[in-house]
């Protein structure tokens, strides 16, 4: 059994055996060693909400048209992507490489499915993910960005996508986009049940309409027993008291700490037992010029947006990105204890709180016990 001993790392040396953390006292003579230069080892992060099919990462600069409504953003996205020259697999793959080098171990990737696209986006992101097996775990959400009921033919494409590379069924603002709460949810919950897949529903609608939709999703989740995530949930900005309802129903949430958009009250929701993950959302795409796929930076933004100040509050933001994301994706947590997956980063800093604030580049990114990136640079694309 192959052993690798990571030395000169805090809080203590880490021994890896067959991709898992082992007791360093069991290191055998002749074990491979990696000098970590006195850095701090922390669990790798999970991007629980990202749109890699839209990205222009690694491509020429894209100038964006003004947009003030969700529909204007959607239409602008379609127009811009019609002129992108690089294929989805190339653009998404470049962003995956960037994310791995920054310390991400997994993604939940929302990928557009619509008559105008067919399944090209699903196939492209799946190709990029398959080329990086062992470096990044990727769950693909078949996402009806342009609408579900309001775009005839989309429902059939979503079902086909689940047979051709997608893992999860997505939804989008049943009222705000489709104008039919029950029709939209009937279709989603029925298809998810028949296919045996989880649901992940974007909910941008705010105020009472958003809350009404969230309550109905929670009710259906509890009755169906399906695994359901609701993303963004801007209507919850000042209604953390609904956490009890969400916890009881088993609904999970994701937040992205975006520019002017509301961020979820993560600490209050977590205290009520609600699972919350953190994501990048769009990265350098027709919707936004911002984002870089770096989950350490995204964790910093979550801390900044939620006014984290104490060491405990700052460390909780890292836990949301690492453990909240892992739980949401159904992955094993990496707590750096014997038996845990050997997925971690080594970074300069005295504590996780300082790391969240300083946003250092990892000196080592370790995936399954292998060093896959150093100092922000990917070492290999295809595992040995």
PyMOL commands that set and color helices and strands:
alter all, ss='L'
color gray80, all
select helices_A, chain A and resi 24-26+52-54+70-81+88-101+120-130+154-163+181-195+207-224+234-236+240-249+266-271+295-305+311-329+352-358
alter helices_A, ss='H'
color red, helices_A
select strands_A, chain A and resi 3-10+14-17+20-22+32-43+45-50+104-112+137-143+168-172+199-203+228-232+252-255+276-278+344-347+364-367+370-374+377-378
alter strands_A, ss='S'
color yellow, strands_A
deselect
rebuild
show_as cartoon
